[in-house]
């Protein structure tokens, strides 16, 4: 099955005993990922929201919070850390790895 990568917004507040670093290791399966404001991520991935929910559910239940939705980036404006603009440029120019589990040039920039 040929999958196309898409953008998603992910908010995750893990249950108390989970370190956000564990979540970040799971997110290494993304084609590209940008973290902002500690618990928010813009991810570019071949997996859909349901698949990410299944992968991340163990970090939030019981007691945590999570929201995943597809993100349309055809019309965007704003002030954000330079790392997000670099990620969007990489994707637009086809410079992301495009393969699951292979890291992009930059994972997190604050």
C-alpha positions in Angstrom: 0.0 0.0 0.0 1.4 3.4 -1.0 0.9 6.0 1.6 1.2 9.8 1.3 2.5 11.8 4.2 0.2 14.4 5.7 0.4 17.1 8.4 -1.2 16.6 11.8 -1.4 18.7 15.0 -0.8 16.7 18.1 -1.4 17.9 21.7 -0.3 15.4 24.3 -0.2 15.7 28.1 1.0 12.3 29.3 -0.1 10.6 32.5 2.0 11.5 35.5 4.5 8.6 35.4 5.4 9.2 31.7 8.2 11.5 30.7 7.7 13.5 27.5 11.0 12.1 26.2 9.3 8.7 25.9 6.7 10.3 23.7 9.4 12.0 21.6 11.1 8.6 21.0 7.8 7.3 19.6 7.4 10.3 17.4 10.7 9.4 15.8 8.6 7.3 13.4 7.3 10.6 11.8 8.7 11.7 8.5 9.3 15.1 10.2 8.3 16.6 13.5 8.3 20.0 15.1 7.7 20.5 18.9 6.5 23.8 20.3 5.2 24.9 23.7 6.3 21.7 25.4 3.2 19.5 24.7 2.4 20.5 21.1 3.7 19.0 17.9 3.3 19.5 14.2 4.0 16.1 12.6 4.4 15.1 9.0 3.7 11.4 8.7 2.4 8.5 6.7 0.3 7.3 9.6 -3.2 8.7 10.1 -4.7 10.1 13.4 -6.2 6.7 14.4 -2.8 5.0 14.0 -1.1 7.7 16.1 -3.8 7.4 18.7 -3.1 3.7 19.0 0.7 4.3 19.2 0.4 7.1 21.9 -2.6 5.9 23.9 -0.3 4.0 26.4 1.3 7.4 27.4 -2.0 9.1 28.3 -4.4 6.6 29.7 -5.5 6.9 32.4 -5.2 10.5 33.5 -3.6 12.2 30.5 -4.9 14.2 27.5 -4.3 13.9 23.8 -5.8 15.5 20.7 -4.7 14.7 17.1 -6.2 16.3 14.0 -5.1 16.6 10.4 -3.6 20.0 9.7 -4.2 21.9 6.4 -1.2 24.1 5.7 -2.3 25.6 2.4 -3.1 28.9 4.0 -1.0 29.9 7.0 0.4 33.1 8.7 1.9 33.8 12.0 4.8 34.3 14.3 6.5 31.1 15.3 9.9 29.7 16.0 12.1 29.6 12.9 12.1 25.8 13.2 8.5 25.5 12.0 9.2 27.5 8.9 12.3 25.4 8.2 10.2 22.2 8.5 7.5 23.5 6.2 10.2 24.5 3.7 11.9 21.0 3.9 8.6 19.3 3.2 7.7 21.7 0.4 11.1 21.1 -1.2 10.9 17.3 -0.7 13.9 17.3 1.7 12.3 15.1 4.4 13.4 11.5 4.5 10.0 10.2 3.4 10.8 6.9 5.2 9.3 5.9 8.5 11.9 6.0 11.3 14.5 7.9 9.4 15.1 11.3 11.1 14.9 14.6 9.2 17.8 17.1 9.5 16.1 18.8 12.5 13.7 17.3 15.1 13.3 20.0 17.7 14.2 23.7 17.6 13.2 26.2 20.3 
